[in-house]
Amino acid sequence: MKIKANRDKHQKKNQTRKKHRISLCMIVKNEEKYLGRCLDSVKDHVDEIIIVDTGSTDRSIKIAENYDTRIYHHPWENDFSKHRNQSLSYATGGWIFQLDADEELFPEDGSVLRNIVREGKADYYQCQFYDIKKDGSVHGTFYLPRLFRNGMGMGYERKVHNQLQVQGHEAYSAIRIRHYGYDLSAEQMEAKHIRTTTLLKDALAIDPEDAYNIYQLSSSYSMHREFDKAVTYGELALDLMRRKDFKNSFFLTVFHTVAQGYYALNRIAEAERTCLEALDFFPLHLDMCHLLADIYFRSKSIDKYRMISQRYLRIYDEIEKKPSIMGGLFCHSYVKRHEIYFGLACIHFLEKDYETADAFFQKSFTDSGRLLKKAETIYRFYLEQGMEHQALQWLATIYESGIRNETVPSALQDHGNLYLPIGKIFLHQANLEAAADCLRKTDETALTGVEKMEKRLLQINLSWKLQATDELIQSLESLMRILDMDTRRDIRSFDDVGQIVYDIAESFCLRRHWPFAEMALQIAIQIAPNLFDPLKFNRLLQDAEH
């Protein structure tokens, strides 16, 4: 009896282990550019890797062999679903995780994948996708079911733009996947477009009223920037929806494709009409709010812009709390909240509510991921409005973003004199490292005589705060030469240094350079407070009031 009990316990343990095993299933053809990155992102978080190769002639197989993979060869038959289902048929794990070669799992989400499988609260899970453009920015976000139980009969349908036919209970997961499908050469994109549209048209020849294939054809032409064709096919799909009262979630994307197409063709009234119909069809359509906001902003319809922007922000908050309300919608604007914030900032600026405007500019910058480009846009906005103080504050932000990204911002390229005012800002903020770097980078040849004096004062202040005695003396001597002061001074203590700075402050008073006089006096008091002569400087500074 004991032996049987142990055997049963061992079998149960094996069944539990199999139940939690994850099989990564992929189909591959000539994916040497992406395959290694994809497998690196997931290899430590799955139990087996299954690859169905459909005829690679590049290094894809060799790359796959460097990982613990099982590779099966099937000739390409112009049917994505057939080959996907072939890959599923080889899976031995209790769960299937499906990726394409041009995708990768977010580095921190491997543990999320394991935890979801361990808990197993649903039968299939929607994963959040981020479409990445060539420049690294996000084109859009959407959800697809990519993690599902094995053995429940779930499989793929449709030769192109295949879809998983799900079974059982659904859940939305925190698993995130990057998709790099746009990182292709012009020739590769063109070949992909021709292949896709050809397969879709072949399918439509068999069933001319297949709304899903019509929608995909509209999307293909939109991506190819043939907006007239995108609108034509999109309107065909919408007409089917209206006539047959279809409720499929992909019509949400059709509305966006058609509205965006009209907008690109400068048919603004038709774009607005389509957006409003889409919001009647689905009141939480974030993309339609975003496009309407763009339409109203450009037409200077301020009240309409404010109303639709507030609606966008309410919907965004709802999606944050409950991602499932997005359904299968490809959401272009989920990562563009910063644009709404920017528009609201401009509106408040026009209304002379500058404090609220700057708060929205700050939100826009933060929400963009602190993009350098965004900071530069805000800087130029303030500069064009003649608001130099606010512009300089954003110039400092630009500098910090440039340092983080190891790039020289365009706003500072060929404008080496601009490092001086932002160095002053950093010094006031006690960011001494940034202040020192800015003063080092200041182009001396681009400075006026007055700016050179200001730079020396800032260097004196900075050197004192950093306790850099040699640099402090050098800056003192340089400024004294500019002011035609005698540099032959004995320096035996900080009181001697302080006295020199008091003398510099007096020289500025006599030259009626009052801001510099005040700056020098403040530094002198820091260095040698016991030498301050209030009667003398009160008399000198009183002249500034006359």
C-alpha positions in Angstrom: 0.0 0.0 0.0 2.9 2.3 0.8 4.5 1.7 -2.6 1.2 2.5 -4.3 0.7 5.7 -2.3 4.2 6.8 -3.2 3.6 6.0 -6.9 0.3 8.0 -6.8 2.0 10.9 -5.1 4.8 10.9 -7.7 2.3 10.7 -10.6 0.3 13.6 -9.1 3.5 15.6 -8.7 4.4 15.0 -12.4 0.9 15.9 -13.5 1.2 19.2 -11.5 4.6 19.9 -13.0 3.2 19.3 -16.5 0.2 21.4 -15.8 2.5 24.4 -15.1 4.9 23.8 -17.9 4.9 26.5 -20.6 5.5 25.7 -24.3 6.7 28.6 -26.4 5.3 28.0 -30.0 6.6 29.9 -33.0 6.6 29.8 -36.8 9.7 31.2 -38.5 10.9 32.0 -42.0 14.0 34.1 -42.6 14.0 35.9 -39.2 17.7 36.1 -38.5 17.4 39.9 -37.7 15.0 39.4 -34.8 15.0 35.7 -33.7 17.9 36.0 -31.2 16.4 39.0 -29.4 13.0 37.2 -29.2 14.4 34.0 -27.8 16.7 35.8 -25.3 13.7 37.6 -23.9 11.8 34.4 -23.1 14.2 31.5 -22.9 14.5 31.6 -19.1 10.7 31.8 -18.5 9.4 28.8 -20.6 10.0 25.1 -20.4 10.3 24.2 -24.0 10.7 26.1 -27.3 9.0 24.8 -30.4 9.8 26.3 -33.8 8.1 25.4 -37.0 10.3 26.7 -39.8 8.6 27.2 -43.2 11.6 27.4 -45.4 14.3 29.7 -44.0 17.3 30.3 -46.3 19.1 32.7 -43.9 20.7 32.0 -40.5 17.4 31.5 -38.7 17.9 27.8 -38.1 21.5 28.2 -36.8 20.4 30.9 -34.4 17.6 28.7 -33.1 20.0 25.8 -32.6 21.9 28.0 -30.1 18.9 27.7 -27.8 17.2 24.6 -26.3 14.7 24.4 -29.2 12.8 21.7 -31.0 12.7 22.6 -34.7 10.3 21.1 -37.2 10.3 21.8 -41.0 7.1 22.4 -43.0 7.0 23.9 -46.4 5.2 27.3 -46.6 1.6 26.8 -47.8 0.3 30.5 -47.8 -1.7 29.7 -44.7 -0.5 31.3 -41.4 -3.1 29.5 -39.3 -2.2 26.1 -40.6 1.5 26.5 -39.7 0.6 28.1 -36.3 -1.6 25.0 -35.5 1.3 22.8 -36.6 3.5 24.4 -33.9 0.8 23.9 -31.3 0.5 20.2 -32.1 4.1 19.7 -30.9 3.5 21.3 -27.5 3.8 19.1 -24.4 3.3 21.7 -21.7 0.0 22.5 -20.0 0.2 26.1 -21.3 1.1 27.6 -24.7 2.8 31.0 -25.1 2.8 32.2 -28.7 5.3 34.7 -30.0 6.4 35.9 -33.4 10.1 36.4 -34.2 9.7 40.1 -34.4 8.4 40.3 -30.8 9.9 40.2 -27.4 8.7 39.8 -23.9 9.4 42.8 -21.6 12.4 41.9 -19.4 10.6 42.3 -16.1 7.5 40.3 -17.2 9.0 36.8 -17.2 8.0 36.3 -13.6 4.6 37.7 -14.4 4.2 34.9 -17.0 5.2 32.2 -14.5 2.9 33.5 -11.7 -0.1 33.6 -14.0 0.4 30.0 -15.1 1.0 28.9 -11.5 -2.3 30.5 -10.4 -4.2 29.5 -13.5 -7.3 31.4 -12.8 -8.5 31.6 -16.5 -8.2 29.5 -19.6 -6.7 32.2 -21.8 -5.0 35.5 -21.2 -4.9 38.7 -23.2 -1.4 40.2 -23.4 -0.7 43.9 -24.0 1.3 44.7 -27.1 3.3 47.7 -27.9 3.8 48.4 -31.6 7.3 49.9 -31.9 8.2 52.2 -34.8 11.6 52.5 -36.4 12.5 55.5 -34.2 11.7 53.5 -31.1 8.5 55.3 -30.4 5.2 53.5 -29.7 2.8 53.4 -32.7 -0.1 51.9 -30.7 -1.2 49.4 -28.1 -3.6 46.5 -28.3 -4.4 43.2 -26.6 -4.2 39.7 -28.1 -4.7 36.3 -26.5 -1.2 34.8 -26.5 -1.2 32.6 -23.4 -3.7 29.8 -23.2 -4.2 26.3 -21.9 -3.1 23.4 -24.0 -5.5 20.6 -24.7 -8.8 22.6 -24.8 -9.0 22.6 -28.6 -7.9 26.2 -29.1 -6.3 26.9 -32.5 -6.0 29.4 -35.2 -8.2 30.3 -38.2 -7.8 32.4 -41.4 -5.0 32.2 -43.8 -3.8 35.8 -43.2 -4.3 37.9 -40.0 -5.0 34.6 -38.3 -7.0 34.7 -35.1 -7.0 32.3 -32.1 -10.4 30.7 -31.6 -10.6 30.8 -27.8 -12.5 28.6 -25.3 -13.3 28.9 -21.7 -12.7 31.8 -19.3 -10.9 35.0 -20.4 -8.6 37.3 -18.3 -6.5 40.3 -19.0 -2.9 39.9 -17.9 0.0 42.3 -17.1 2.2 40.5 -19.6 3.7 43.0 -22.1 5.2 42.3 -25.5 7.0 44.6 -27.9 6.3 44.2 -31.6 8.9 45.4 -34.1 7.0 44.8 -37.3 7.7 48.3 -38.6 11.5 47.9 -38.3 11.8 46.8 -41.9 13.5 48.2 -45.0 11.4 49.9 -47.6 11.7 46.8 -49.9 10.6 44.5 -47.1 7.6 46.6 -46.2 6.6 46.7 -49.8 6.9 42.9 -50.2 4.9 42.5 -47.0 2.2 44.8 -48.3 1.9 43.0 -51.6 1.8 39.6 -49.9 -0.9 40.6 -47.5 -3.1 42.5 -49.9 -2.9 39.6 -52.4 -3.9 37.0 -49.9 -6.8 39.3 -48.7 -8.1 39.9 -52.2 -7.9 36.2 -52.9 -10.1 35.5 -49.8 -12.5 38.3 -50.8 -12.9 36.8 -54.3 -14.4 33.7 -52.5 -16.5 35.7 -50.0 -17.0 39.4 -51.0 -18.8 40.2 -47.8 -16.3 39.0 -45.3 -16.2 42.1 -43.2 -13.0 41.1 -41.4 -11.0 40.7 -44.6 -12.3 44.0 -45.9 -11.3 45.7 -42.6 -7.8 44.2 -42.9 -7.5 45.3 -46.5 -8.4 48.8 -45.4 -5.8 48.7 -42.7 -3.1 47.5 -45.1 -3.8 50.4 -47.5 -3.8 52.8 -44.5 -0.3 51.6 -43.4 0.8 51.9 -47.0 -0.4 55.5 -46.9 -2.9 54.9 -49.8 -5.6 56.7 -47.8 -8.1 56.9 -50.7 -8.2 53.0 -50.9 -8.2 52.7 -47.1 -11.3 54.9 -46.9 -13.0 53.0 -49.8 -12.5 49.6 -48.2 -13.2 50.9 -44.7 -16.5 52.4 -45.8 -17.4 49.0 -47.4 -16.8 47.3 -44.0 -18.8 50.0 -42.1 -21.7 49.6 -44.6 -21.8 45.9 -43.9 -21.8 46.7 -40.2 -24.8 49.0 -40.6 -26.8 46.8 -42.9 -26.2 43.6 -41.0 -26.0 45.1 -37.5 -22.6 43.6 -36.8 -21.1 44.2 -33.3 -17.6 42.8 -33.8 -14.9 44.7 -32.0 -12.7 45.1 -35.1 -15.1 47.7 -36.4 -13.7 50.0 -33.7 -10.4 49.9 -35.7 -12.3 50.4 -39.0 -13.8 53.6 -37.7 -10.3 54.9 -36.8 -8.8 53.8 -40.2 -11.6 55.6 -42.1 -11.6 58.8 -39.9 -7.8 59.0 -40.1 -7.9 58.5 -43.9 -10.4 61.3 -44.3 -8.2 63.5 -42.1 -5.1 62.7 -44.1 -7.0 63.5 -47.3 -8.0 66.9 -45.7 -11.7 65.9 -45.8 -12.2 67.3 -42.3 -16.0 67.3 -42.1 -16.1 63.6 -43.1 -13.4 62.8 -40.5 -15.4 64.5 -37.8 -18.6 62.7 -38.9 -16.9 59.3 -38.7 -15.5 60.1 -35.3 -18.8 61.1 -33.9 -20.5 57.9 -35.3 -17.7 55.8 -33.8 -18.4 57.3 -30.4 -22.1 56.5 -30.8 -21.1 52.9 -31.6 -18.6 52.7 -28.7 -18.6 55.7 -26.3 -15.2 54.7 -24.9 -13.4 55.0 -28.2 -10.2 56.7 -27.1 -8.8 57.1 -30.6 -11.8 59.0 -31.8 -11.5 61.4 -28.9 -7.9 62.0 -29.7 -8.5 62.6 -33.4 -11.4 64.9 -32.6 -9.2 66.8 -30.2 -6.7 67.3 -33.1 -9.5 68.5 -35.4 -10.8 71.0 -32.9 -7.4 72.2 -31.9 -6.4 73.0 -35.5 -9.8 74.7 -36.1 -9.4 76.7 -32.9 -12.7 75.4 -31.5 -11.5 75.9 -28.0 -14.7 74.8 -26.1 -15.0 71.7 -28.2 -11.3 70.9 -27.7 -11.6 71.2 -23.9 -14.8 69.0 -23.9 -13.3 66.2 -26.0 -10.0 66.3 -24.1 -11.7 65.9 -20.8 -13.6 63.0 -22.2 -10.3 61.5 -23.5 -8.8 61.8 -20.0 -11.9 60.2 -18.4 -11.8 57.2 -20.8 -8.0 56.9 -20.3 -8.5 56.6 -16.5 -11.2 54.0 -17.0 -8.9 51.9 -19.3 -6.2 52.2 -16.6 -8.5 50.7 -14.0 -10.0 48.1 -16.3 -8.0 47.2 -19.5 -10.6 44.7 -20.7 -12.9 47.6 -21.9 -10.4 48.0 -24.8 -11.3 44.5 -26.0 -9.4 43.8 -29.2 -9.1 47.5 -30.2 -5.8 48.6 -31.6 -5.4 51.8 -29.7 -3.2 54.4 -31.4 -3.7 57.1 -28.8 -3.2 55.2 -25.5 0.4 56.4 -25.5 -0.4 59.9 -26.7 -2.0 61.4 -23.6 0.9 63.8 -23.5 -0.5 65.4 -26.7 -3.8 66.1 -25.0 -2.0 67.6 -22.0 0.0 69.8 -24.4 -3.1 71.1 -26.1 -4.7 71.9 -22.7 -1.5 73.7 -21.8 -1.8 75.9 -24.9 -5.5 76.6 -24.2 -4.7 77.8 -20.6 -1.8 79.8 -22.0 -4.2 81.6 -24.4 -6.5 82.3 -21.5 -3.5 83.8 -19.6 -3.7 81.1 -16.9 0.1 80.6 -17.0 0.4 78.6 -13.8 -2.1 76.0 -15.0 -0.5 76.0 -18.5 2.9 75.2 -17.1 1.4 72.5 -15.0 0.0 70.8 -18.1 3.3 71.3 -19.9 5.0 69.5 -17.0 2.4 66.7 -17.3 2.9 66.5 -21.0 6.7 66.2 -20.6 6.4 63.6 -17.9 3.8 61.5 -19.7 5.9 61.5 -22.9 8.5 59.6 -20.9 10.5 62.8 -20.5 11.3 62.9 -24.2 13.9 65.4 -25.2 11.9 66.4 -28.2 8.9 67.3 -26.0 11.0 69.5 -23.8 12.4 71.3 -26.8 8.9 71.9 -28.2 7.9 73.5 -24.9 11.1 75.5 -24.7 10.5 77.0 -28.2 6.9 77.7 -27.3 7.9 79.9 -24.4 10.7 81.4 -26.4 8.3 82.4 -29.2 6.0 84.0 -26.6 8.8 86.1 -25.3 8.8 84.5 -21.9 12.5 84.1 -21.4 12.5 83.0 -17.8 10.1 80.0 -18.5 12.1 79.2 -21.6 15.3 79.0 -19.6 13.7 76.7 -17.1 12.8 74.3 -19.9 16.3 74.8 -21.4 17.7 73.4 -18.2 15.3 70.4 -18.5 16.5 69.9 -22.1 20.1 69.8 -20.8 19.3 67.2 -18.2 17.4 65.1 -20.8 20.4 65.4 -23.2 22.8 64.2 -20.5 20.6 61.2 -19.7 20.3 60.3 -23.4 24.0 61.0 -24.0 23.1 63.4 -26.8 23.5 67.2 -27.4 20.0 68.6 -27.7 19.4 70.6 -30.9 18.4 73.6 -28.9 22.0 73.8 -27.6 23.8 72.8 -30.8 25.7 75.8 -32.2 24.4 77.9 -29.3 27.2 77.5 -26.7 26.3 80.7 -25.0 23.0 79.2 -23.8 24.9 77.0 -21.4 25.6 80.1 -19.3 22.0 80.9 -18.2 21.1 77.3 -17.5 24.4 76.9 -15.5 23.1 79.8 -13.4 19.8 78.0 -12.9 21.5 74.8 -11.7 23.7 76.8 -9.4 20.6 78.4 -7.7 19.2 74.9 -7.4 22.4 73.7 -5.8 22.9 71.2 -8.6 26.6 71.9 -8.6 27.7 69.1 -10.9 25.3 70.2 -13.7 26.3 73.9 -13.0 30.0 73.0 -13.4 29.4 71.1 -16.6 27.3 73.9 -18.2 29.9 76.6 -17.3 32.6 74.3 -18.8 30.6 73.9 -22.0 29.8 77.7 -22.3 31.4 79.0 -25.6 33.5 81.9 -24.4 33.8 83.3 -28.0 30.0 83.6 -28.2 29.8 85.7 -25.0 29.5 89.5 -24.8 31.7 91.4 -22.3 28.9 91.5 -19.8 28.2 87.8 -20.1 31.9 87.0 -19.6 31.8 88.9 -16.3 28.7 87.0 -15.3 30.4 83.7 -16.1 33.4 84.6 -13.9 31.1 85.5 -11.0 29.2 82.2 -11.4 32.6 80.3 -11.5 33.7 82.1 -8.3 30.4 81.2 -6.5 30.6 77.6 -7.8 34.3 77.2 -6.8 33.6 78.4 -3.3 30.7 76.0 -2.9 32.9 73.1 -4.2 35.8 74.3 -2.1 37.9 74.2 -5.2 40.5 76.8 -4.1 42.7 76.8 -7.2 39.8 77.3 -9.5 38.4 80.0 -7.2 41.7 82.0 -7.4 41.9 81.6 -11.1 38.4 82.9 -11.6 39.0 85.8 -9.3 42.2 86.9 -11.2 40.4 86.5 -14.5 37.5 88.8 -13.4 39.8 91.3 -11.8 41.7 91.6 -15.2 38.3 92.2 -17.0 37.6 95.0 -14.4 41.1 96.5 -14.7 41.8 95.7 -11.0 45.3 95.1 -9.6 45.8 91.3 -9.4 48.9 91.6 -7.2 47.2 90.7 -4.0 48.5 88.4 -1.2 46.1 85.6 -0.4 46.9 84.0 3.0 43.3 83.2 4.2 39.7 83.1 3.2 39.3 86.6 4.6 41.8 87.8 2.0 39.7 86.0 -0.7 36.5 87.6 0.8 38.1 91.1 0.8 38.9 90.7 -2.9 35.2 89.8 -3.7 34.0 92.8 -1.6 36.3 95.0 -3.7 34.9 93.4 -6.9 31.3 94.2 -5.6 32.4 97.8 -5.0 33.8 98.0 -8.5 30.5 96.8 -10.0 28.7 99.4 -7.9 30.9 102.2 -9.3 30.3 100.8 -12.8 26.6 100.8 -12.1 26.3 97.0 -12.8 23.8 96.6 -10.0 22.8 92.9 -10.5 26.5 91.9 -10.6 27.3 94.1 -7.6 24.5 92.3 -5.6 25.7 88.9 -6.8 29.3 89.6 -5.8 28.3 91.0 -2.4 26.3 87.8 -1.6 29.3 85.7 -2.5 31.6 87.9 -0.4 29.3 87.6 2.6 29.4 83.8 2.3 33.2 83.8 2.3 34.0 86.5 4.9 30.8 87.6 6.7 32.9 89.4 9.4 34.3 91.8 6.8 30.9 93.1 5.6 30.7 96.9 5.9 26.9 97.6 5.8 27.3 101.4 5.9 29.6 101.4 2.9 27.5 99.1 0.7 24.2 100.7 1.8 25.6 104.0 0.5 26.8 102.4 -2.7 23.7 100.4 -3.4 21.4 103.3 -2.7 22.5 104.8 -6.0 20.7 101.9 -7.7 17.3 103.4 -6.6 18.1 106.7 -8.4 
